[in-house]
Amino acid sequence: MDEMTIIKEGLKGADVILMISAGIGAVALALCFILRREKTKTAPGICVVIGVICLFVFLVVLFHRLDLHARIKKQEEITHRIEENKRIGLELDRQAAEKEAARPAADRLQEKLKEIRKIRGSIEIKRDEVSKVKIDFVIGINMLKIKVINRKEAEGISTLRQAMQDQEIKNDLLLMQSRAAYRDRMQEIEDRLSAAHCDLLYIENKTSDDLKVATVLSKDDMKRIVAQIEVILSKYAPETKKLVINDETDIKMKPVENIWTSLASEMTSASGVPPKTLQASEKQQGGQP
């Protein structure tokens, strides 16, 4: 039950009480008048008390009824203002829609073209930033490779088991592992952003072409073109705000064995020793940990 219904029910109850108290008070005063004429001493006093009580109740309920009536009037005014605001809002929306429909097609396409260029520019900046980070990781990995190779040759290490027992090589291999994971993740993101940039560039060029013939396009053609642009914008606009890496679960580490095998393959390719020979050497010296 809403507030307005409760107030109206209270108003009805107040009306009933007013009628009852007024009736009892009138009867009591009439009896008092009659008994006074008959010169009865006790009864008129009782009637006066009853009449005063009824008058008091009448006045209290009357003021309460006036308050309820004022509240109802205030609520009706609020409801009227709300309805009026809704009507004004609908009228403004209708006028805006009519204005939009009357606006030249070229203007609407020009605005969409600006949106496409803005999003494409943001994605291009983000892609370049990701590419720079990826290159930094690649450089860092190559520096660690040189360091590990020099240490390996200096200490005569030939197996992963031996390498993991050397604290310096072990730390460098683990660092290469994490950097390789970040490098691969950056590459994935760069590829995704490049694909988005490519799609947006296509839509930008196509919209530029549509803009040239916008004045002769039908309304249905215009709606179709704008709808296609909206789909592309809704698809790629979130890319400008999306985090590059959400959390550590986004990063997939390759096993250290893979890092060592890759490093060994590069070394053996440079030295001319077949990788299979190194693998056999691994097995003879106890294999991997």
Steps between C-alpha positions, in 0.01 A plus 500: 500500500652833394510819706218670310263208564583503872434875522165466320394216732597717797291784359198273479550389860529863613170584327325215685641611835400861431142399425476275807652757738287778354186286536575397858593855593180636347291241685682573827445875467135448411450280805679757711263770376194284563611395849579859595146596414380222728738630769691170544831557682723194425407404147579835336855489640561156351362615167727803506804279565402268217442798272838652584675168439324458168591859408866434586500178296329683216762776496795257520366285218413810298858628518626152414266491202623838381860374525412188298327712240807725471724195458274363227507832319879519528536143368268578209713804415817288506335237278385771263853645478644154434251436221567845357877438505448167326289668236762771450776234480310302239438816302870592511594147390253524214639837392857367523406197288334724243804727496731200459289365216498838330876545531694436179630144460851631440510657850412172671760308304759769570446456876533122473818544300646713781410230755668230289817705462510574873469133599745389232752758620465381861546136399803592287664675797426204725634254242824696466541506879450124519745447214763708682456295818527179299827617340638584846428143612662358185814706563503390863472134400785530250723661762426214741574246226847646449556502875391137543707382202813670636443353845426157355823495301703638789370236745490215248128439551330278242174381660194664651563313825841662529358839397232490774771428759678822400309777682592773250393299195190377680387856580569612143300209358204580727522866397508396134193287567297793639623742232411252226149469647455876500644524148253241370208674674604835352514338157145366539370843602691671220346262247151565639547878491645481149192311382274762662702781343472332160121463528458860611719625217279312253182646653657846503583481128158355418323774699705762317375353173140491627536861607569602143162365384303569821281763333359249253459205739151391603391501865513119510856501368599760758349294784684190381834680474466664842396167657812331358718776642332473841575127512869561431522783753331295774738213427828692512426797731558282814852419373608857581419447870581130538799414718789342315545237772217431746692289752772237528270230361526687171867399479582145389846380599681245287698229685866581572585187300363668189714810565811284544423290189450814291825644633686175436361482146629849423841414642531170316385662175777756539765236595391238246428229762164330432235553772452120528857466627427744781181316590694175524752675723210613721380142547853369575551760778172436678246687288284787609412575866 
